[in-house]
Amino acid sequence: MTGYLRRLLRTGAAYQLADAVSKVVALALLPVYTHHLTRADYGTAELILTTIILSSIVLRLGLGEAFVRFHYLDADPERRRTLARTAIGTLLAITTVAALLVAVFADPVSRALLGTEQADVVRAGALGLWAFTNLELVYALLRVEERARDFAIASLINVGLTVLLTVLLVVVADQGAFGLVLGNYAASAVVLLGLWWVERDAIGLPSRPQLAPMLRFGLPTVPAEVSVFLIFFVDRLWLYRAESPDDAGLYSLSVKLAGIVVFTVRAFQLAWPPLAFSIADDAEAARVYARITTYYVLFTGLVVAGIALLGRWLVRIFAAPEFYAAHEALTWVALGWALYGLFLVLVAMAARAQVTVRNAPAALCGLAVNVVLLVVLVPPLGIAGAGLALVGAYAVMLVAMWALTHSLFPVAFEWARLAQVVVVVGGLTAAGELLLPTDGAAGFVTRALVLAALPVALVATRFFRPGELRAARGLLSRRSRPAPSEAPSAG
């Protein structure tokens, strides 16, 4: 079990190295950006960025998921390369047509999405749609080939170019939302072209015999994935159009400040499918799924607790004063993202059974609940209501997904330990939030002490099984020094 956990941590860390760097840099630059962007500018840019991701899910047609799954079903190198050419070639054709259409019809798209004419921002988004969608698939190719070093280098170059371009466009040229969107995706386009050159043997005409089964596997995942991401999209769109671009900007900043949870979930999303699908024995896979789920809930629970207790200070440090109200949604956004990671475990269970059509009903349940809660909670609670709607949506979606998939691939989750994390960590965090000061040195110190006491409380209530703490210490000590077998790959 420790070996699987070590592998998950190693690959997740490698694939998220650049994301970790970008999150740190983004936090460092937030005071700069929030002094040069209005809340409305920030809300506009983030709505465009979210729209790009949502549109990308539709345009991918599930080819990325199918590519990863089929790669592990056929060990023949040439057939794997044909599989890559099919996915990359098909997606390149689709995204090129889509991006050109968006650029040509930027004015009506802007009026429909933003309610105003901001065609320049939409055209920057068209470039982003093309670059982001194709880059995600090339990154998937690097992941399945376990080329973590190449993945990290390309991602770090992307981060560096993004920082350079966004600072020039937002701070120096004062281009507002347009500069933020263009800076993000012009960098991605450059990295994409470079990776295509490196992977030029994977670029070619699609194979029709390969494409058909890929679409049969991938297309059923699209409605579910769209429904899942619509939850992240609808709240920002609702705030932008029903409330104000300012509220959308505040809410988007809370998402940015919940970055450590987003980072954890993103790392889990990238590292989990290759690990989950690579375990051949079903019984062993079920044990691994259960234990990894427990550790995931433990880690993200502690992170969400930290954000709940200290989130106000986080906003004060990393944002301009006019953005302080973002703290109202911060805890709920962080918790919502943590729940999304649990949903990925259930998705892997369904995919292992090669049944993906059941994802959509669960996701649609979550989306429906999200819309209802937005209507009910946002008018009285503002952006905090949007965060609560996110949590409620994912809670319903998890229950629905478990009900639909637990018979396909039975996993004996460690329910007692999961409940223990929720009761101990959630209870102490809620007490600290309700009873302790919300500002000043006394508030910070007392809340930090509550956070530090959470692991102690788990140890005192015997959450950890015999040997787990010892294994964790051994895992950390091994990560602090390279093993002899790992030395050749270090360079």
MOCOR-V750521 format. One record per residue. N is the residue number from 1. SS is DSSP state (2 for helix, 1 for strand, 0 for the rest). Layout:
BEGIN
N | SS
N | SS
END
This chain:
BEGIN
1 | 0
2 | 2
3 | 2
4 | 2
5 | 2
6 | 2
7 | 2
8 | 2
9 | 2
10 | 2
11 | 2
12 | 2
13 | 2
14 | 2
15 | 2
16 | 0
17 | 2
18 | 2
19 | 2
20 | 2
21 | 2
22 | 2
23 | 2
24 | 2
25 | 2
26 | 2
27 | 2
28 | 2
29 | 2
30 | 2
31 | 2
32 | 2
33 | 2
34 | 2
35 | 2
36 | 2
37 | 0
38 | 0
39 | 2
40 | 2
41 | 2
42 | 2
43 | 2
44 | 2
45 | 2
46 | 2
47 | 2
48 | 2
49 | 2
50 | 2
51 | 2
52 | 2
53 | 2
54 | 2
55 | 2
56 | 2
57 | 2
58 | 2
59 | 2
60 | 2
61 | 0
62 | 0
63 | 2
64 | 2
65 | 2
66 | 2
67 | 2
68 | 2
69 | 2
70 | 2
71 | 2
72 | 0
73 | 0
74 | 0
75 | 0
76 | 0
77 | 2
78 | 2
79 | 2
80 | 2
81 | 2
82 | 2
83 | 2
84 | 2
85 | 2
86 | 2
87 | 2
88 | 2
89 | 2
90 | 2
91 | 2
92 | 2
93 | 2
94 | 2
95 | 2
96 | 2
97 | 2
98 | 2
99 | 2
100 | 2
101 | 2
102 | 2
103 | 2
104 | 2
105 | 0
106 | 2
107 | 2
108 | 2
109 | 2
110 | 2
111 | 2
112 | 2
113 | 2
114 | 2
115 | 0
116 | 0
117 | 0
118 | 0
119 | 2
120 | 2
121 | 2
122 | 2
123 | 2
124 | 2
125 | 2
126 | 2
127 | 2
128 | 2
129 | 2
130 | 2
131 | 2
132 | 2
133 | 2
134 | 2
135 | 2
136 | 2
137 | 2
138 | 2
139 | 2
140 | 2
141 | 2
142 | 2
143 | 2
144 | 2
145 | 0
146 | 0
147 | 0
148 | 2
149 | 2
150 | 2
151 | 2
152 | 2
153 | 2
154 | 2
155 | 2
156 | 2
157 | 2
158 | 2
159 | 2
160 | 2
161 | 2
162 | 2
163 | 2
164 | 2
165 | 2
166 | 2
167 | 2
168 | 2
169 | 2
170 | 2
171 | 2
172 | 2
173 | 0
174 | 0
175 | 0
176 | 2
177 | 2
178 | 2
179 | 2
180 | 2
181 | 2
182 | 2
183 | 2
184 | 2
185 | 2
186 | 2
187 | 2
188 | 2
189 | 2
190 | 2
191 | 2
192 | 2
193 | 2
194 | 2
195 | 2
196 | 2
197 | 2
198 | 2
199 | 0
200 | 2
201 | 2
202 | 2
203 | 0
204 | 0
205 | 0
206 | 0
207 | 0
208 | 2
209 | 2
210 | 2
211 | 2
212 | 2
213 | 2
214 | 2
215 | 2
216 | 2
217 | 2
218 | 2
219 | 2
220 | 2
221 | 2
222 | 2
223 | 2
224 | 2
225 | 2
226 | 2
227 | 2
228 | 2
229 | 2
230 | 2
231 | 2
232 | 2
233 | 2
234 | 2
235 | 2
236 | 2
237 | 2
238 | 2
239 | 2
240 | 2
241 | 2
242 | 2
243 | 2
244 | 0
245 | 2
246 | 2
247 | 2
248 | 2
249 | 2
250 | 2
251 | 2
252 | 2
253 | 2
254 | 2
255 | 2
256 | 2
257 | 2
258 | 0
259 | 2
260 | 2
261 | 2
262 | 2
263 | 2
264 | 2
265 | 2
266 | 2
267 | 2
268 | 2
269 | 2
270 | 2
271 | 2
272 | 2
273 | 2
274 | 2
275 | 2
276 | 2
277 | 2
278 | 2
279 | 0
280 | 0
281 | 0
282 | 2
283 | 2
284 | 2
285 | 2
286 | 2
287 | 2
288 | 2
289 | 2
290 | 2
291 | 2
292 | 2
293 | 2
294 | 2
295 | 2
296 | 2
297 | 2
298 | 2
299 | 2
300 | 2
301 | 2
302 | 2
303 | 2
304 | 2
305 | 2
306 | 2
307 | 2
308 | 2
309 | 2
310 | 2
311 | 2
312 | 2
313 | 2
314 | 2
315 | 2
316 | 2
317 | 2
318 | 2
319 | 0
320 | 0
321 | 2
322 | 2
323 | 2
324 | 2
325 | 2
326 | 2
327 | 2
328 | 2
329 | 2
330 | 2
331 | 2
332 | 2
333 | 2
334 | 2
335 | 2
336 | 2
337 | 2
338 | 2
339 | 2
340 | 2
341 | 2
342 | 2
343 | 2
344 | 2
345 | 2
346 | 2
347 | 2
348 | 2
349 | 2
350 | 2
351 | 2
352 | 2
353 | 0
354 | 0
355 | 0
356 | 0
357 | 0
358 | 2
359 | 2
360 | 2
361 | 2
362 | 2
363 | 2
364 | 2
365 | 2
366 | 2
367 | 2
368 | 2
369 | 2
370 | 2
371 | 2
372 | 2
373 | 2
374 | 2
375 | 2
376 | 2
377 | 2
378 | 2
379 | 2
380 | 2
381 | 2
382 | 0
383 | 2
384 | 2
385 | 2
386 | 2
387 | 2
388 | 2
389 | 2
390 | 2
391 | 2
392 | 2
393 | 2
394 | 2
395 | 2
396 | 2
397 | 2
398 | 2
399 | 2
400 | 2
401 | 2
402 | 2
403 | 2
404 | 2
405 | 2
406 | 0
407 | 0
408 | 0
409 | 0
410 | 0
411 | 0
412 | 0
413 | 0
414 | 0
415 | 2
416 | 2
417 | 2
418 | 2
419 | 2
420 | 2
421 | 2
422 | 2
423 | 2
424 | 2
425 | 2
426 | 2
427 | 2
428 | 2
429 | 2
430 | 2
431 | 2
432 | 2
433 | 2
434 | 2
435 | 2
436 | 0
437 | 0
438 | 0
439 | 0
440 | 2
441 | 2
442 | 2
443 | 2
444 | 2
445 | 2
446 | 2
447 | 2
448 | 2
449 | 2
450 | 2
451 | 2
452 | 2
453 | 2
454 | 2
455 | 2
456 | 2
457 | 2
458 | 2
459 | 2
460 | 2
461 | 0
462 | 0
463 | 0
464 | 0
465 | 0
466 | 0
467 | 0
468 | 2
469 | 2
470 | 2
471 | 2
472 | 2
473 | 2
474 | 2
475 | 2
476 | 2
477 | 2
478 | 2
479 | 2
480 | 2
481 | 0
482 | 0
483 | 0
484 | 2
485 | 2
486 | 2
487 | 2
488 | 2
489 | 2
490 | 2
491 | 0
END
